[in-house]
Amino acid sequence: GSDIICTFVDAALGSASVTKTAIGGDGTFNFSHNIGEGGTFDLTTTDGSDTSDPFLNLPAGTYQVTETGLPDGWLFESAICTDQDSNLVSTPITNGVEFTQADGQTTSCEFKNVKLGTIVIEKVTDPAPNTTDSFTFDNDVALLPATFSLMNAESETILNVPVNADGTTRTAYTISEQDPATAFDLTALECVTSPELLVEPHGIDVPNRSATIRISAGETVTCTYTNTERASITVVKELSGDPLDLSTSFAFTTDFDVPFNLDPVLTPSEMTFDGLVPGVPVMVSETNPNAEGWALINATCETADETVNLSTGMISNIIPEAGQDITCTFINAPLGSATIVKNAVGGDGTFGFIGSLEPFNNAGLGFEIDTLISSTAEFTNMLLPGLIYDVQENDVPDNWTLTNVVCEDATQDSVPDGTEIPPIDPALGALIQAEVNETVTCTFTNEADATLTVNKETVPDTDTTTEFVFTGTGDIKGPLTGGGSLSTMDPQGIFVADETPTAGWALTEIFCDGVAAGNISYGGTPAFVSGDTDVSLDLAPGDVATCTYT
């Protein structure tokens, strides 16, 4: 008698799908699940998205979907599941979700991944072939390695750089090069983002050698640090010629360092200065190049635009190039020398000289040669090359005659040299031009006057009133009485004396001495004979002759 009721309840089956959102790029992502009999599937994004085929006829229950084996450079960001009314129906698990499936529910799960950034630091040097110098960088505190070093043409790639998950906001990182001075300067710094999108500019600070890199998901930022190598200058001192007793220490100044000295005989003969900034003109100067008996005869740094002034010793406008090793060579030779020789023929004396230029001018005082002490005046390493010095004998002692001036000059640019036709008046002196390390010798020849004295004797010698009249050379003229004499001093040559016959007196003898007999002529013959009244003597410079008329 029972009434039995049978009720059949049907539950609607649901569905679920998985969408992959890739921020910053595209890739292939692997999943595992326990839906149905479980299994795996892959999603490959295009333009940042891909959705799986739906899991259909899905009964109510709890299910898990997990992302497995993330591709390199990707970060798992989030996973959520919602129903058709956008209600959250999942809880997170490691790299995935666990969602609750209700009857007839349409579940949509979204997995978000963010592609991490990449920073590349490149090193370039100018000049490029540098294979010895290394440059150290300090990384951002949030990145590893903390420091790294690069040489020319090397790079450091920093992978998996954390970025903002929204794909638009940029994360800033600062990477700095440690100070490379004094060998290098950072002269250029450029950062380029790939892909090239309209992005917030990077912060470039060349003076502080740092780049603030602003990077978003999936971007690669390449920063190139260009360092220019500083130049060096080596100053070299060389000598041309034997220094003899001259000092070989030479002083230098620059506009890039303190003054210094070089000594090619002792040490140092050269000095190197590093750290010159390319493109900035500098100068090197030898202080007073003509001091201490030297002349600067050559100076060069062998750079394109330099200016050389040998008279001041300066090389200016030396423009270094990157990494250039410049050598500046200064060559000095001893100044020219002069020797003034006094050839005093027939005696000794003190002779005065003057010149318009030092050293002969001697501040207007000139100089003297006393042949009793020395017959030369030496002016060693005092004559500048290219200058002409004049010197004249301006104080000739009494009874001396300047007869000749001649110069010996290997380069034949001093006068007179004895070949001039007609001969140059010796009173004009000499013009001396001495090259470096050359000695010019000029000889001034003076001849002493000869002296002739005529004595008068009478027999008997008591007669002191009768006058005997003489004529002859120079002062040999006029009357003489017994015991008297006449004397003359004149340049070398023929000296004569002639007595006019006196009534009541006979000339019985003429006797001459002080000169060789062969240089004496009595009345035109070598010996006196009665009737001769004249005598002729050939006197050399400085000769002193006496002729006695009786």
NORJO-V50428 format. One line per field, one symbol per residue. phi: phi as a letter, one per 30 degrees, with the letter a starting at -180 (. if undefined). psi: psi as a letter, one per 30 degrees, with the letter a starting at -180 (. if undefined). burial: I if it has 9 or more other ideal C-beta (glycine too) atoms within 8 Angstrom, else O. Layout:
phi=???
psi=???
burial=???
This chain:
phi=.dcccccccccddcbbbbcccccjlbacbcbbacdidilbacbcdbhiaabddddchcddlcbbbbdbhedeicbdcaabbbddciddbbbdbehabbcccceidccbccccbcdddbcccccbcbddddbbccbcccddddbbddbabbceicbbccchdebdddibdcccbcbbcdecdcdbbdcabbbbcbddcdbddddcbdechbbcccbceidcccccccccddcbbccccbccjddhcddccbcbbbcbadeabbbdccbdcabcbciddeicdbbbbddhdcdhicbdcaaachcdcdbcbddciccchdcdceidccccccccbeddbbbccccccjlbacbcbbbdcddddhhjcibbbcddcacbbcbdhbcddiccccbbdcbcdeibbdcabbccbdchccbdcicdbdededddibccbcdeibcccccccccdddbbccccbbbddddbcdccccbldhddajdbceicabbbbbeekccbbbcdeceibcdcabbcbjbeedccbchjbdbdbejdbbbbbccdeidbcbbccb
psi=gljkkkkjkkkklalklkkkjjjgallkkklllgkbglallkkjkkhglkklkkjlhjlkaklkkkkkiklkgkkkelklklafggkkglkkljhalklkjlkgkjkkkkkkkkkllkkkkkkkljlegkgfkkkkkjlkfflklellkklkgllkkjlhkklkfffekkkkkkkkkljflgflkjfkkkkkkkljljlklljkieeghlkjkjklkglkkkkjjkkkklllkkkkklkjlkfcgkkgkkklllggllllkkjfebllflkkklgkkkfjkllkkkkifglgglkjfkkkfhleglkkjfefgkjlhjjklkgkjkkjkkkklklllkkjkjjjjgallkkklllflkfeehhffalljjffekglkkikhfkkkfkkkkkljfiklkglkjfkkkkjjefhglllgffkklkkkfffbljkjklkgkkkkkkjkkkkklkkkkkkkljlgfjgfkkkkklakbgiklkklkfllkkkjlllakklkkkkkkkfkkjfkkkklflkefgkkjgglflklkfkflkkkjklkfkjkkkkk.
burial=OOOOOOOOOOOOIIIIIIIIIIIIIOIOIIIIIOIOOOOOOOIIIOOIIIOIOOIOOIIOOOIIIIIOOIOOOIIIOOIIIIIOOOOOIIOIIOIIIIIOIIIOIIIIIIIIIIIIIIIIIIIIIIOOOIOOIOIIIIIOOOIOOOOIOIIIOOOIOIOOIOIIIOIOOIIIIIIIIIOIOOIIIIOOIOIIIOOOOOIOOIIIIIOOIIIIIIIIIIIIIIIIIIIIIIIIIIIIIIIIOOIOOIOIOIIIOIOOOOOIOIIOOOOOIIOOIOIIIIOOOIIIIIIOIOOOIIIIIOIIIOIOOIOOIIOOIIIIOIIIOIIIOIIIIIIIIIIIIIIIIIIIIIIOIIIIIIIOIOOIIIOOOIIIIIIOOOOIIOIOIIIOIOOOIIIIIOIOOOOIOIOOIIIIIOOOOIOIIOOIOOOIOIOOIIIIIIIIIIIIIIIIIIIIIIIIIIIIIIOOOOIOOIOIIIOIIIOIOOOIIIOOOIIIOIOIOOIIIIIIOIOOIOIOOIOIOOIOOOOIIIIOOOOOOOOIIIIIIIIOIIIOIIIIII
